[in-house]
Amino acid sequence: MIWIDVIATFIVATLAGMGIGSGGLMVLYLTFVRNAPQLAAQGFNLLFFLFASASSMIVHLLRRKIFWLAVLIMILAGLPAAYLGTRCALWLPDGWMTRLFGLFLVIVGLVGVFGKKRAEKSQKT
């Protein structure tokens, strides 16, 4: 089964490199194929993201394309949000986390599909 994990990770990493939201794919793979608990899958996905984003960060640092004020704002907003999110994730039963994540994916998908159509219509007029 390890070769399937390697192939799945390669595919997800490739999609991440192309800018496709691959985090949801990794969580789906871990929960449906590997039967990992939702919270563990999301934790592994965050670890995966750190390594996937490190190469992008190096490129942006070298090109001097980082807006440090935005970084500071994201850190100041992200730390308390991450703490509260972790508390909620530990408080909710595992089944609820799975349902909420599924609902999140559906909403993001709908916004992606219908948001692009709306943006295309506004550009045509």
MMTF fields as JSON, N, C-alpha, C and O atoms, coordinates in Angstrom:
{
  "mmtfVersion": "1.0.0",
  "mmtfProducer": "UNKNOWN",
  "numBonds": 499,
  "numAtoms": 500,
  "numGroups": 125,
  "numChains": 1,
  "numModels": 1,
  "chainsPerModel": [1],
  "groupsPerChain": [125],
  "chainIdList": ["A"],
  "bondAtomList": [4, 2, 8, 6, 12, 10, 16, 14, 20, 18, 24, 22, 28, 26, 32, 30, 36, 34, 40, 38, 44, 42, 48, 46, 52, 50, 56, 54, 60, 58, 64, 62, 68, 66, 72, 70, 76, 74, 80, 78, 84, 82, 88, 86, 92, 90, 96, 94, 100, 98, 104, 102, 108, 106, 112, 110, 116, 114, 120, 118, 124, 122, 128, 126, 132, 130, 136, 134, 140, 138, 144, 142, 148, 146, 152, 150, 156, 154, 160, 158, 164, 162, 168, 166, 172, 170, 176, 174, 180, 178, 184, 182, 188, 186, 192, 190, 196, 194, 200, 198, 204, 202, 208, 206, 212, 210, 216, 214, 220, 218, 224, 222, 228, 226, 232, 230, 236, 234, 240, 238, 244, 242, 248, 246, 252, 250, 256, 254, 260, 258, 264, 262, 268, 266, 272, 270, 276, 274, 280, 278, 284, 282, 288, 286, 292, 290, 296, 294, 300, 298, 304, 302, 308, 306, 312, 310, 316, 314, 320, 318, 324, 322, 328, 326, 332, 330, 336, 334, 340, 338, 344, 342, 348, 346, 352, 350, 356, 354, 360, 358, 364, 362, 368, 366, 372, 370, 376, 374, 380, 378, 384, 382, 388, 386, 392, 390, 396, 394, 400, 398, 404, 402, 408, 406, 412, 410, 416, 414, 420, 418, 424, 422, 428, 426, 432, 430, 436, 434, 440, 438, 444, 442, 448, 446, 452, 450, 456, 454, 460, 458, 464, 462, 468, 466, 472, 470, 476, 474, 480, 478, 484, 482, 488, 486, 492, 490, 496, 494],
  "bondOrderList": [1, 1, 1, 1, 1, 1, 1, 1, 1, 1, 1, 1, 1, 1, 1, 1, 1, 1, 1, 1, 1, 1, 1, 1, 1, 1, 1, 1, 1, 1, 1, 1, 1, 1, 1, 1, 1, 1, 1, 1, 1, 1, 1, 1, 1, 1, 1, 1, 1, 1, 1, 1, 1, 1, 1, 1, 1, 1, 1, 1, 1, 1, 1, 1, 1, 1, 1, 1, 1, 1, 1, 1, 1, 1, 1, 1, 1, 1, 1, 1, 1, 1, 1, 1, 1, 1, 1, 1, 1, 1, 1, 1, 1, 1, 1, 1, 1, 1, 1, 1, 1, 1, 1, 1, 1, 1, 1, 1, 1, 1, 1, 1, 1, 1, 1, 1, 1, 1, 1, 1, 1, 1, 1, 1],
  "groupList": [{"groupName": "MET", "atomNameList": ["N", "CA", "C", "O"], "elementList": ["N", "C", "C", "O"], "formalChargeList": [0, 0, 0, 0], "bondAtomList": [1, 0, 2, 1, 3, 2], "bondOrderList": [1, 1, 2], "singleLetterCode": "M", "chemCompType": "L-PEPTIDE LINKING"}, {"groupName": "ILE", "atomNameList": ["N", "CA", "C", "O"], "elementList": ["N", "C", "C", "O"], "formalChargeList": [0, 0, 0, 0], "bondAtomList": [1, 0, 2, 1, 3, 2], "bondOrderList": [1, 1, 2], "singleLetterCode": "I", "chemCompType": "L-PEPTIDE LINKING"}, {"groupName": "TRP", "atomNameList": ["N", "CA", "C", "O"], "elementList": ["N", "C", "C", "O"], "formalChargeList": [0, 0, 0, 0], "bondAtomList": [1, 0, 2, 1, 3, 2], "bondOrderList": [1, 1, 2], "singleLetterCode": "W", "chemCompType": "L-PEPTIDE LINKING"}, {"groupName": "ASP", "atomNameList": ["N", "CA", "C", "O"], "elementList": ["N", "C", "C", "O"], "formalChargeList": [0, 0, 0, 0], "bondAtomList": [1, 0, 2, 1, 3, 2], "bondOrderList": [1, 1, 2], "singleLetterCode": "D", "chemCompType": "L-PEPTIDE LINKING"}, {"groupName": "VAL", "atomNameList": ["N", "CA", "C", "O"], "elementList": ["N", "C", "C", "O"], "formalChargeList": [0, 0, 0, 0], "bondAtomList": [1, 0, 2, 1, 3, 2], "bondOrderList": [1, 1, 2], "singleLetterCode": "V", "chemCompType": "L-PEPTIDE LINKING"}, {"groupName": "ALA", "atomNameList": ["N", "CA", "C", "O"], "elementList": ["N", "C", "C", "O"], "formalChargeList": [0, 0, 0, 0], "bondAtomList": [1, 0, 2, 1, 3, 2], "bondOrderList": [1, 1, 2], "singleLetterCode": "A", "chemCompType": "L-PEPTIDE LINKING"}, {"groupName": "THR", "atomNameList": ["N", "CA", "C", "O"], "elementList": ["N", "C", "C", "O"], "formalChargeList": [0, 0, 0, 0], "bondAtomList": [1, 0, 2, 1, 3, 2], "bondOrderList": [1, 1, 2], "singleLetterCode": "T", "chemCompType": "L-PEPTIDE LINKING"}, {"groupName": "PHE", "atomNameList": ["N", "CA", "C", "O"], "elementList": ["N", "C", "C", "O"], "formalChargeList": [0, 0, 0, 0], "bondAtomList": [1, 0, 2, 1, 3, 2], "bondOrderList": [1, 1, 2], "singleLetterCode": "F", "chemCompType": "L-PEPTIDE LINKING"}, {"groupName": "LEU", "atomNameList": ["N", "CA", "C", "O"], "elementList": ["N", "C", "C", "O"], "formalChargeList": [0, 0, 0, 0], "bondAtomList": [1, 0, 2, 1, 3, 2], "bondOrderList": [1, 1, 2], "singleLetterCode": "L", "chemCompType": "L-PEPTIDE LINKING"}, {"groupName": "GLY", "atomNameList": ["N", "CA", "C", "O"], "elementList": ["N", "C", "C", "O"], "formalChargeList": [0, 0, 0, 0], "bondAtomList": [1, 0, 2, 1, 3, 2], "bondOrderList": [1, 1, 2], "singleLetterCode": "G", "chemCompType": "PEPTIDE LINKING"}, {"groupName": "SER", "atomNameList": ["N", "CA", "C", "O"], "elementList": ["N", "C", "C", "O"], "formalChargeList": [0, 0, 0, 0], "bondAtomList": [1, 0, 2, 1, 3, 2], "bondOrderList": [1, 1, 2], "singleLetterCode": "S", "chemCompType": "L-PEPTIDE LINKING"}, {"groupName": "TYR", "atomNameList": ["N", "CA", "C", "O"], "elementList": ["N", "C", "C", "O"], "formalChargeList": [0, 0, 0, 0], "bondAtomList": [1, 0, 2, 1, 3, 2], "bondOrderList": [1, 1, 2], "singleLetterCode": "Y", "chemCompType": "L-PEPTIDE LINKING"}, {"groupName": "ARG", "atomNameList": ["N", "CA", "C", "O"], "elementList": ["N", "C", "C", "O"], "formalChargeList": [0, 0, 0, 0], "bondAtomList": [1, 0, 2, 1, 3, 2], "bondOrderList": [1, 1, 2], "singleLetterCode": "R", "chemCompType": "L-PEPTIDE LINKING"}, {"groupName": "ASN", "atomNameList": ["N", "CA", "C", "O"], "elementList": ["N", "C", "C", "O"], "formalChargeList": [0, 0, 0, 0], "bondAtomList": [1, 0, 2, 1, 3, 2], "bondOrderList": [1, 1, 2], "singleLetterCode": "N", "chemCompType": "L-PEPTIDE LINKING"}, {"groupName": "PRO", "atomNameList": ["N", "CA", "C", "O"], "elementList": ["N", "C", "C", "O"], "formalChargeList": [0, 0, 0, 0], "bondAtomList": [1, 0, 2, 1, 3, 2], "bondOrderList": [1, 1, 2], "singleLetterCode": "P", "chemCompType": "L-PEPTIDE LINKING"}, {"groupName": "GLN", "atomNameList": ["N", "CA", "C", "O"], "elementList": ["N", "C", "C", "O"], "formalChargeList": [0, 0, 0, 0], "bondAtomList": [1, 0, 2, 1, 3, 2], "bondOrderList": [1, 1, 2], "singleLetterCode": "Q", "chemCompType": "L-PEPTIDE LINKING"}, {"groupName": "HIS", "atomNameList": ["N", "CA", "C", "O"], "elementList": ["N", "C", "C", "O"], "formalChargeList": [0, 0, 0, 0], "bondAtomList": [1, 0, 2, 1, 3, 2], "bondOrderList": [1, 1, 2], "singleLetterCode": "H", "chemCompType": "L-PEPTIDE LINKING"}, {"groupName": "LYS", "atomNameList": ["N", "CA", "C", "O"], "elementList": ["N", "C", "C", "O"], "formalChargeList": [0, 0, 0, 0], "bondAtomList": [1, 0, 2, 1, 3, 2], "bondOrderList": [1, 1, 2], "singleLetterCode": "K", "chemCompType": "L-PEPTIDE LINKING"}, {"groupName": "CYS", "atomNameList": ["N", "CA", "C", "O"], "elementList": ["N", "C", "C", "O"], "formalChargeList": [0, 0, 0, 0], "bondAtomList": [1, 0, 2, 1, 3, 2], "bondOrderList": [1, 1, 2], "singleLetterCode": "C", "chemCompType": "L-PEPTIDE LINKING"}, {"groupName": "GLU", "atomNameList": ["N", "CA", "C", "O"], "elementList": ["N", "C", "C", "O"], "formalChargeList": [0, 0, 0, 0], "bondAtomList": [1, 0, 2, 1, 3, 2], "bondOrderList": [1, 1, 2], "singleLetterCode": "E", "chemCompType": "L-PEPTIDE LINKING"}],
  "groupTypeList": [0, 1, 2, 1, 3, 4, 1, 5, 6, 7, 1, 4, 5, 6, 8, 5, 9, 0, 9, 1, 9, 10, 9, 9, 8, 0, 4, 8, 11, 8, 6, 7, 4, 12, 13, 5, 14, 15, 8, 5, 5, 15, 9, 7, 13, 8, 8, 7, 7, 8, 7, 5, 10, 5, 10, 10, 0, 1, 4, 16, 8, 8, 12, 12, 17, 1, 7, 2, 8, 5, 4, 8, 1, 0, 1, 8, 5, 9, 8, 14, 5, 5, 11, 8, 9, 6, 12, 18, 5, 8, 2, 8, 14, 3, 9, 2, 0, 6, 12, 8, 7, 9, 8, 7, 8, 4, 1, 4, 9, 8, 4, 9, 4, 7, 9, 17, 17, 12, 5, 19, 17, 10, 15, 17, 6],
  "groupIdList": [1, 2, 3, 4, 5, 6, 7, 8, 9, 10, 11, 12, 13, 14, 15, 16, 17, 18, 19, 20, 21, 22, 23, 24, 25, 26, 27, 28, 29, 30, 31, 32, 33, 34, 35, 36, 37, 38, 39, 40, 41, 42, 43, 44, 45, 46, 47, 48, 49, 50, 51, 52, 53, 54, 55, 56, 57, 58, 59, 60, 61, 62, 63, 64, 65, 66, 67, 68, 69, 70, 71, 72, 73, 74, 75, 76, 77, 78, 79, 80, 81, 82, 83, 84, 85, 86, 87, 88, 89, 90, 91, 92, 93, 94, 95, 96, 97, 98, 99, 100, 101, 102, 103, 104, 105, 106, 107, 108, 109, 110, 111, 112, 113, 114, 115, 116, 117, 118, 119, 120, 121, 122, 123, 124, 125],
  "secStructList": [7, 2, 2, 2, 2, 2, 2, 2, 2, 2, 2, 2, 2, 2, 2, 2, 2, 6, 6, 7, 7, 7, 2, 2, 2, 2, 2, 2, 0, 0, 0, 0, 0, 1, 7, 7, 7, 2, 2, 2, 2, 2, 2, 2, 2, 2, 2, 2, 2, 2, 2, 2, 2, 2, 2, 2, 2, 2, 2, 2, 2, 2, 2, 6, 7, 7, 7, 2, 2, 2, 2, 2, 2, 2, 2, 2, 2, 2, 2, 2, 2, 2, 2, 2, 2, 2, 2, 2, 2, 2, 2, 1, 7, 2, 2, 2, 2, 2, 2, 2, 2, 2, 2, 2, 2, 2, 2, 2, 2, 2, 2, 2, 2, 2, 2, 2, 2, 2, 2, 2, 2, 2, 2, 2, 7],
  "xCoordList": [0.828, 0.0, 0.868, 0.377, 2.144, 3.015, 3.172, 3.279, 3.188, 3.353, 2.14, 2.266, 0.964, -0.242, -0.137, -0.518, 0.382, 0.589, 1.569, 1.354, 2.633, 3.636, 3.023, 3.239, 2.265, 1.63, 0.615, 0.573, -0.204, -1.209, -0.536, -0.989, 0.545, 1.253, 1.878, 1.851, 2.438, 3.028, 1.966, 2.204, 0.812, -0.267, -0.74, -0.92, -0.94, -1.399, -0.341, -0.681, 0.938, 2.006, 2.083, 2.32, 1.885, 1.89, 0.748, 0.939, -0.432, -1.57, -1.327, -1.715, -0.691, -0.367, 0.596, 0.459, 1.569, 2.516, 1.873, 2.375, 0.773, 0.054, -0.964, -1.648, -1.063, -1.976, -3.376, -4.273, -3.577, -4.899, -5.016, -4.065, -6.143, -6.336, -6.275, -7.296, -5.099, -4.907, -5.078, -5.104, -5.195, -5.348, -6.572, -6.524, -7.649, -8.865, -8.678, -9.233, -7.896, -7.65, -6.858, -7.138, -5.876, -5.071, -5.931, -5.817, -6.78, -7.655, -8.638, -8.89, -9.191, -10.106, -9.403, -9.965, -8.195, -7.441, -7.198, -7.405, -6.764, -6.444, -7.68, -7.61, -8.812, -10.008, -10.71, -11.176, -10.79, -11.528, -10.683, -11.158, -9.442, -8.607, -7.862, -7.806, -7.292, -6.487, -7.293, -6.762, -8.544, -9.423, -8.837, -8.992, -8.167, -7.606, -8.716, -9.642, -8.638, -9.609, -9.488, -8.405, -10.602, -10.633, -9.585, -8.871, -9.488, -8.557, -7.11, -6.289, -6.79, -5.435, -5.137, -4.028, -6.105, -5.918, -5.672, -4.807, -6.412, -6.222, -4.866, -4.209, -4.447, -3.134, -2.014, -1.063, -2.122, -1.113, -1.123, -0.065, -2.299, -2.398, -1.683, -1.042, -1.789, -1.086, 0.427, 1.158, 0.891, 2.32, 2.759, 3.812, 1.965, 2.234, 2.311, 3.18, 1.402, 1.371, 2.631, 3.132, 3.15, 4.376, 5.519, 6.25, 5.678, 6.754, 6.457, 7.366, 5.209, 4.848, 5.006, 5.394, 4.711, 4.79, 6.196, 6.48, 7.081, 8.441, 9.165, 9.87, 9.006, 9.677, 9.131, 9.891, 7.837, 7.247, 7.764, 8.044, 7.889, 8.367, 9.801, 10.14, 10.637, 12.021, 12.068, 12.825, 11.26, 11.229, 10.772, 11.363, 9.729, 9.23, 10.243, 10.381, 10.942, 11.99, 13.1, 13.564, 13.521, 14.577, 14.144, 14.954, 12.893, 12.369, 11.895, 11.46, 11.979, 11.554, 10.097, 9.779, 9.232, 7.814, 6.93, 5.762, 7.462, 6.679, 6.265, 7.09, 4.982, 4.452, 4.404, 3.498, 5.38, 5.565, 4.417, 4.129, 3.751, 2.588, 1.475, 0.818, 1.265, 0.253, 0.631, -0.234, 1.924, 2.397, 2.095, 1.607, 2.383, 2.125, 0.634, 0.257, -0.203, -1.651, -2.133, -2.944, -1.631, -2.04, -1.589, -2.317, -0.399, 0.083, -0.777, -1.197, -1.04, -1.826, -3.263, -3.855, -3.821, -5.178, -5.147, -6.058, -4.119, -4.059, -3.805, -4.368, -2.971, -2.657, -3.883, -4.144, -4.647, -5.852, -6.883, -7.563, -7.007, -7.96, -7.546, -8.399, -6.252, -5.771, -6.028, -6.415, -5.814, -6.071, -7.555, -7.909, -8.415, -9.865, -10.335, -11.185, -9.788, -10.15, -9.745, -10.485, -8.564, -8.101, -8.997, -9.346, -9.362, -10.252, -11.585, -12.105, -12.137, -13.417, -13.279, -14.163, -12.177, -11.971, -11.858, -12.343, -11.237, -11.118, -12.433, -12.688, -13.252, -14.522, -15.586, -16.389, -15.595, -16.608, -16.306, -15.139, -17.325, -17.102, -16.516, -16.727, -15.784, -15.093, -16.065, -15.726, -17.22, -18.205, -18.624, -18.866, -18.711, -19.085, -17.985, -18.266, -16.741, -15.625, -15.672, -15.444, -15.965, -16.041, -17.176, -16.999, -18.328, -19.468, -19.183, -19.49, -18.598, -18.284, -17.247, -17.346, -16.265, -15.265, -15.907, -15.588, -16.8, -17.519, -18.359, -18.373, -19.058, -19.856, -18.957, -19.315, -17.797, -16.84, -16.405, -16.336, -16.112, -15.696, -16.812, -16.549, -18.042, -19.174, -19.319, -19.504, -19.237, -19.377, -18.257, -18.513, -17.021, -15.885, -16.051, -15.758, -16.516, -16.743, -17.801, -17.625, -18.903, -19.972, -19.505, -19.821, -18.759, -18.229, -17.266, -17.252, -16.468, -15.545, -16.258, -15.853, -17.304, -18.034, -18.847, -18.736, -19.661, -20.551, -19.847, -20.263, -18.803, -18.05, -17.333, -17.257, -16.801, -16.113, -17.097, -16.78, -18.28, -19.282, -19.692, -19.865, -19.843, -20.223, -19.108, -19.381, -17.861, -16.737, -16.618, -16.291, -16.88, -16.832, -17.927, -17.696, -19.117, -20.217, -19.895, -20.198, -19.286, -18.987, -17.876, -17.836, -16.976, -15.931, -16.463, -15.939, -17.503, -18.075, -18.855, -18.941, -19.423, -20.247, -19.43, -19.968],
  "yCoordList": [-1.204, 0.0, 1.262, 2.348, 1.131, 2.302, 2.96, 4.183, 2.159, 2.745, 3.573, 4.547, 3.195, 3.992, 5.329, 6.367, 5.298, 6.537, 7.463, 8.673, 6.891, 7.688, 8.314, 9.496, 7.539, 8.054, 9.147, 10.19, 8.899, 9.897, 11.186, 12.278, 11.066, 12.246, 12.999, 14.23, 12.273, 12.907, 13.678, 14.811, 13.082, 13.741, 14.993, 16.048, 14.866, 16.02, 17.122, 18.3, 16.755, 17.754, 18.438, 19.643, 17.676, 18.257, 19.254, 20.347, 18.88, 19.795, 21.04, 22.14, 20.879, 22.034, 22.964, 24.185, 22.393, 23.201, 23.968, 25.015, 23.455, 24.12, 25.13, 25.787, 25.254, 26.231, 25.726, 26.503, 24.438, 23.856, 23.547, 23.039, 23.836, 23.596, 22.122, 21.436, 21.64, 20.202, 19.724, 18.519, 20.639, 20.224, 19.363, 18.384, 19.722, 18.92, 17.536, 16.565, 17.437, 16.132, 15.22, 14.024, 15.781, 14.971, 14.472, 13.318, 15.334, 14.929, 13.862, 12.888, 14.039, 13.032, 11.691, 10.649, 11.706, 10.463, 9.787, 8.583, 10.571, 9.983, 9.434, 8.393, 10.128, 9.667, 8.519, 7.583, 8.578, 7.54, 6.315, 5.186, 6.527, 5.398, 4.795, 3.575, 5.658, 5.177, 5.058, 4.594, 5.463, 5.402, 6.113, 5.654, 7.231, 8.027, 8.856, 9.277, 9.098, 10.003, 11.404, 11.823, 12.11, 13.428, 14.376, 15.044, 14.438, 15.365, 15.004, 15.893, 13.721, 13.291, 13.617, 14.044, 13.423, 13.729, 15.222, 15.607, 16.055, 17.492, 17.903, 18.791, 17.272, 17.567, 17.187, 17.947, 16.013, 15.596, 16.525, 16.841, 16.968, 17.885, 19.204, 19.778, 19.681, 20.904, 20.701, 21.586, 19.554, 19.243, 19.178, 19.707, 18.541, 18.464, 19.866, 20.153, 20.725, 22.092, 22.862, 23.64, 22.658, 23.361, 23.058, 23.963, 21.796, 21.425, 21.89, 22.315, 21.813, 22.243, 23.754, 24.226, 24.504, 25.963, 26.492, 27.639, 25.691, 26.16, 26.528, 27.536, 25.74, 26.062, 27.354, 28.152, 27.566, 28.806, 30.001, 31.056, 29.835, 30.929, 31.31, 32.493, 30.319, 30.594, 31.392, 32.356, 30.99, 31.709, 33.148, 34.072, 33.35, 34.71, 35.542, 36.74, 34.926, 35.665, 36.101, 37.24, 35.212, 35.546, 36.632, 37.464, 36.624, 37.642, 38.896, 39.857, 38.883, 40.028, 40.419, 41.592, 39.415, 39.624, 39.405, 39.039, 39.618, 39.395, 40.745, 41.641, 40.868, 42.075, 41.838, 41.179, 42.38, 42.051, 42.513, 41.873, 43.611, 44.048, 43.004, 42.714, 42.443, 41.395, 40.16, 39.516, 39.825, 38.685, 38.91, 38.01, 40.111, 40.433, 40.337, 39.778, 40.869, 40.812, 39.364, 38.989, 38.541, 37.137, 36.378, 35.526, 36.687, 36.03, 36.428, 35.576, 37.731, 38.213, 37.687, 37.447, 37.508, 36.958, 35.432, 34.808, 34.837, 33.385, 32.65, 31.578, 33.204, 32.505, 32.311, 31.188, 33.374, 33.126, 32.265, 31.456, 32.427, 31.608, 30.138, 29.261, 29.862, 28.477, 27.877, 26.714, 28.666, 28.17, 27.85, 26.78, 28.783, 28.555, 27.39, 26.604, 27.28, 26.171, 24.831, 23.853, 24.789, 23.56, 23.187, 22.02, 24.166, 23.916, 23.362, 22.401, 23.967, 23.492, 22.086, 21.25, 21.82, 20.498, 19.427, 18.312, 19.736, 18.762, 18.594, 17.54, 19.616, 19.58, 18.817, 18.094, 18.976, 18.325, 16.84, 16.452, 16.017, 14.605, 14.441, 15.288, 13.352, 13.129, 13.121, 13.633, 12.577, 12.548, 13.941, 14.175, 14.861, 16.231, 16.928, 17.702, 16.659, 17.256, 16.818, 17.624, 15.554, 15.037, 15.711, 16.104, 15.846, 16.495, 17.966, 18.456, 18.659, 20.073, 20.254, 21.191, 19.378, 19.46, 19.196, 19.875, 18.224, 17.954, 19.146, 19.501, 19.764, 20.951, 22.079, 22.787, 22.244, 23.254, 23.015, 23.958, 21.763, 21.445, 21.737, 22.234, 21.431, 21.707, 23.209, 23.657, 23.987, 25.445, 26.028, 26.858, 25.604, 26.1, 25.719, 26.522, 24.511, 24.085, 24.921, 25.33, 25.18, 25.999, 27.424, 28.004, 27.978, 29.331, 29.337, 30.279, 28.289, 28.201, 28.112, 28.757, 27.326, 27.161, 28.406, 28.941, 28.868, 29.986, 31.332, 32.289, 31.426, 32.673, 33.001, 34.168, 31.992, 32.224, 32.666, 33.536, 32.077, 32.471, 33.926, 34.674, 34.319, 35.695, 36.656, 37.721, 36.283, 37.135, 37.231, 38.295, 36.135, 36.169, 37.061, 37.784, 37.025, 37.859, 39.346, 40.174, 39.682, 41.081, 41.601, 42.796, 40.734, 41.165, 41.382, 42.22, 40.636, 40.764, 42.063, 42.602, 42.571, 43.788, 45.031, 46.136],
  "zCoordList": [0.0, 0.0, 0.0, -0.31, 0.342, 0.404, -0.957, -1.041, -2.038, -3.366, -3.755, -4.497, -3.261, -3.519, -2.788, -3.327, -1.559, -0.805, -1.525, -1.594, -2.052, -2.769, -4.015, -4.284, -4.773, -5.986, -5.643, -6.295, -4.612, -4.211, -3.751, -4.093, -2.976, -2.496, -3.668, -3.698, -4.627, -5.809, -6.583, -7.0, -6.774, -7.52, -6.789, -7.398, -5.479, -4.703, -4.708, -4.821, -4.587, -4.607, -5.966, -6.045, -7.028, -8.372, -8.525, -9.057, -8.061, -8.132, -7.284, -7.677, -6.127, -5.275, -6.0, -5.923, -6.704, -7.452, -8.592, -9.001, -9.105, -10.188, -9.664, -10.448, -8.349, -7.771, -7.536, -7.208, -7.698, -7.458, -5.97, -5.375, -5.367, -3.944, -3.612, -3.615, -3.331, -3.172, -1.74, -1.493, -0.799, 0.587, 0.815, 1.56, 0.186, 0.295, -0.282, 0.231, -1.352, -1.959, -1.029, -0.94, -0.34, 0.581, 1.738, 2.149, 2.256, 3.356, 2.878, 3.588, 1.687, 1.142, 0.963, 1.3, 0.443, 0.267, 1.622, 1.774, 2.587, 3.889, 4.594, 5.246, 4.467, 5.176, 4.459, 5.108, 3.127, 2.4, 2.057, 2.17, 1.64, 1.226, 2.413, 2.565, 3.251, 4.374, 5.67, 6.679, 5.66, 6.84, 8.052, 9.183, 7.813, 8.905, 9.541, 8.848, 10.846, 11.467, 10.862, 10.453, 10.814, 10.182, 10.769, 10.022, 12.078, 12.721, 12.393, 12.168, 12.362, 12.012, 10.551, 10.228, 9.675, 8.252, 8.055, 7.268, 8.75, 8.628, 9.205, 8.662, 10.291, 10.858, 9.907, 9.727, 9.296, 8.318, 7.119, 6.573, 6.702, 5.583, 5.886, 5.006, 7.116, 7.489, 7.433, 6.987, 7.878, 7.793, 6.327, 5.97, 5.495, 4.055, 3.455, 2.632, 3.87, 3.35, 3.712, 2.901, 4.92, 5.311, 4.356, 3.952, 3.995, 3.081, 1.652, 0.939, 1.237, -0.112, -0.272, -1.34, 0.772, 0.667, 0.897, 0.55, 1.471, 1.742, 0.45, 0.41, -0.595, -1.861, -2.455, -3.003, -2.353, -2.855, -2.068, -2.638, -0.771, 0.065, -0.305, -0.342, -0.575, -0.957, -2.259, -2.375, -3.229, -4.509, -4.296, -4.855, -3.498, -3.263, -2.482, -2.73, -1.552, -0.831, -1.784, -1.718, -2.656, -3.609, -4.59, -4.999, -4.957, -5.898, -5.179, -5.814, -3.86, -3.026, -3.31, -3.502, -3.331, -3.637, -2.409, -2.546, -1.242, -0.018, 0.561, 0.738, 0.848, 1.463, 2.973, 3.483, 3.666, 5.078, 5.957, 6.968, 5.601, 6.382, 6.303, 7.303, 5.115, 4.95, 5.756, 6.351, 5.778, 6.569, 8.041, 8.724, 8.532, 9.945, 10.265, 11.296, 9.405, 9.628, 9.649, 10.496, 8.709, 8.668, 9.92, 10.429, 10.409, 11.626, 12.816, 13.598, 12.95, 14.09, 14.059, 15.112, 12.876, 12.767, 12.806, 13.349, 12.24, 12.121, 13.419, 13.642, 14.278, 15.532, 16.424, 16.854, 16.716, 17.526, 16.801, 17.432, 15.485, 14.732, 14.765, 14.895, 14.65, 14.708, 16.093, 16.21, 17.121, 18.481, 18.664, 19.159, 18.264, 18.411, 17.535, 17.953, 16.335, 15.462, 16.046, 15.949, 16.653, 17.291, 18.467, 18.641, 19.264, 20.404, 19.922, 20.488, 18.877, 18.333, 17.761, 17.949, 17.066, 16.465, 17.539, 17.345, 18.652, 19.74, 20.494, 21.076, 20.485, 21.2, 20.421, 21.01, 19.088, 18.257, 18.078, 18.016, 17.996, 17.686, 16.276, 15.408, 16.06, 14.784, 13.609, 12.542, 13.765, 12.687, 12.249, 11.065, 13.192, 12.859, 12.077, 11.162, 12.43, 11.694, 10.235, 9.332, 10.01, 8.645, 7.882, 6.728, 8.509, 7.855, 7.552, 6.465, 8.517, 8.308, 7.206, 6.413, 7.147, 6.084, 4.727, 3.751, 4.654, 3.41, 2.976, 1.798, 3.92, 3.624, 3.119, 2.178, 3.741, 3.317, 1.876, 1.087, 1.525, 0.156, -0.85, -1.945, -0.481, -1.371, -1.59, -2.721, -0.516, -0.632, -1.484, -2.356, -1.243, -2.028, -3.496, -4.383, -3.755, -5.13, -5.817, -6.964, -5.124, -5.707, -5.974, -7.012, -5.041, -5.251, -6.434, -7.227, -6.549, -7.675, -9.013, -9.98, -9.072, -10.332, -10.663, -11.766, -9.725, -10.007, -9.91, -10.563, -9.118, -9.015, -10.305, -10.687, -10.987, -12.256, -13.331, -14.141, -13.343, -14.329, -14.122, -15.084, -12.864, -12.57, -12.991, -13.544, -12.733, -13.111, -14.63, -15.155, -15.343, -16.811, -17.371, -18.34, -16.779, -17.251, -17.037, -17.896, -15.898, -15.626, -16.536, -16.828, -16.989, -17.911, -19.314, -20.048, -19.706, -21.037, -21.195, -22.299, -20.107, -20.214, -20.049, -20.111]
}
